[in-house]
Amino acid sequence: MTAEEIVQNYQIKLMKIIFKEIDSLMIKKENADINAHKLAENGNSVRTSAYWKSVGNAEFYIKEIYQKLSALAEMDRLFRWSERLHQEQLKFTEKYPRVMEKYRQTNIAGQ
């Protein structure tokens, strides 16, 4: 069995995992942004390590999100899952509207 066949056989399970991870990362990024914003309200807090840690975390989460979106795009290129969203096995994507919106934005930009 080739790697492509393995991915094809397990693509729905892989996609569920990736969607869940992206959703979690988006929440973590938002929380890091909120924390950094709260710390930035006081001009002196911008110099603290807590502020810079929040900023660094947000940047890390962005990088991770785009890596996972890239994986979805590659799976889409190979198997055209985004054209089959009406199928029952892909209905789980409806639970992640923000992830789908982000995917559409980045996928259009990537083309």
Phi, psi and omega per residue, in radians:
M1 nan 2.287 3.119
T2 -1.452 2.898 3.120
A3 -1.065 -0.683 3.134
E4 -1.106 -0.705 3.110
E5 -1.151 -0.683 3.119
I6 -1.105 -0.819 3.127
V7 -1.095 -0.704 3.131
Q8 -1.092 -0.740 -3.128
N9 -1.168 -0.526 -3.083
Y10 -2.000 0.308 -3.025
Q11 -1.052 -0.654 -3.122
I12 -1.164 -0.779 3.113
K13 -1.109 -0.749 3.108
L14 -1.089 -0.743 -3.135
M15 -1.123 -0.701 3.108
K16 -1.042 -0.753 3.125
I17 -1.114 -0.818 -3.102
I18 -1.122 -0.764 3.121
F19 -1.047 -0.778 -3.139
K20 -1.104 -0.737 3.127
E21 -1.129 -0.740 3.128
I22 -1.103 -0.771 3.126
D23 -1.034 -0.782 3.123
S24 -1.094 -0.755 3.127
L25 -1.128 -0.646 3.115
M26 -1.111 -0.705 3.112
I27 -1.157 -0.773 3.125
K28 -1.091 -0.679 3.116
K29 -1.125 -0.767 3.116
E30 -1.066 -0.746 3.126
N31 -1.115 -0.694 3.097
A32 -1.136 -0.700 3.096
D33 -1.114 -0.745 3.128
I34 -1.091 -0.778 3.132
N35 -1.091 -0.772 3.134
A36 -1.125 -0.689 3.131
H37 -1.126 -0.744 3.108
K38 -1.075 -0.732 3.135
L39 -1.215 -0.515 -3.112
A40 -1.361 -0.266 3.134
E41 -1.051 -0.629 3.066
N42 -1.692 2.075 -3.059
G43 -0.961 -0.557 -3.124
N44 -1.263 -0.476 -3.092
S45 -1.230 -0.311 -3.139
V46 -1.142 -0.389 -3.135
R47 -1.522 -0.039 -3.063
T48 -1.478 2.740 3.112
S49 -1.205 -0.507 3.121
A50 -1.100 -0.716 3.108
Y51 -1.094 -0.875 -3.094
W52 -1.182 -0.526 3.053
K53 -1.145 -0.740 3.104
S54 -1.094 -0.744 3.107
V55 -1.111 -0.767 3.118
G56 -1.109 -0.700 3.104
N57 -1.096 -0.771 3.133
A58 -1.038 -0.755 3.122
E59 -1.120 -0.703 3.107
F60 -1.092 -0.779 -3.130
Y61 -1.117 -0.659 3.101
I62 -1.069 -0.805 -3.141
K63 -1.043 -0.789 3.136
E64 -1.109 -0.721 3.125
I65 -1.035 -0.829 -3.107
Y66 -1.181 -0.552 3.058
Q67 -1.133 -0.733 -3.134
K68 -1.246 -0.649 3.061
L69 -1.115 -0.610 3.091
S70 -1.130 -0.676 3.092
A71 -1.118 -0.730 3.092
L72 -1.096 -0.718 3.136
A73 -1.100 -0.693 3.121
E74 -1.159 -0.726 3.091
M75 -1.123 -0.624 3.108
D76 -1.178 -0.702 3.113
R77 -1.072 -0.709 -3.100
L78 -1.356 -0.698 -2.957
F79 -2.112 -0.049 3.083
R80 0.970 0.764 -3.107
W81 -1.165 -0.545 -3.085
S82 -1.198 -0.293 3.082
E83 -1.507 -0.116 -3.078
R84 -2.087 0.492 -3.086
L85 -1.120 -0.336 3.125
H86 -1.284 -0.286 -3.115
Q87 -1.237 2.564 -3.086
E88 -0.985 -0.716 -3.081
Q89 -1.171 -0.294 3.127
L90 -1.860 0.167 3.130
K91 -1.119 -0.382 3.141
F92 -1.028 -0.414 -3.125
T93 -1.110 -0.382 3.125
E94 -1.164 -0.384 3.110
K95 -1.314 -0.203 -3.062
Y96 -2.195 1.103 -3.094
P97 -1.106 -0.604 -3.138
R98 -1.197 -0.650 3.122
V99 -1.164 -0.758 3.137
M100 -1.114 -0.700 3.121
E101 -1.108 -0.773 3.121
K102 -1.125 -0.682 3.110
Y103 -1.093 -0.794 3.135
R104 -1.085 -0.724 3.129
Q105 -1.092 -0.829 -3.081
T106 -1.305 -0.574 -3.129
N107 -1.204 -0.689 3.095
I108 -1.159 -0.739 3.131
A109 -1.155 -0.545 -3.105
G110 -1.378 -0.273 -3.097
Q111 -1.461 nan nan
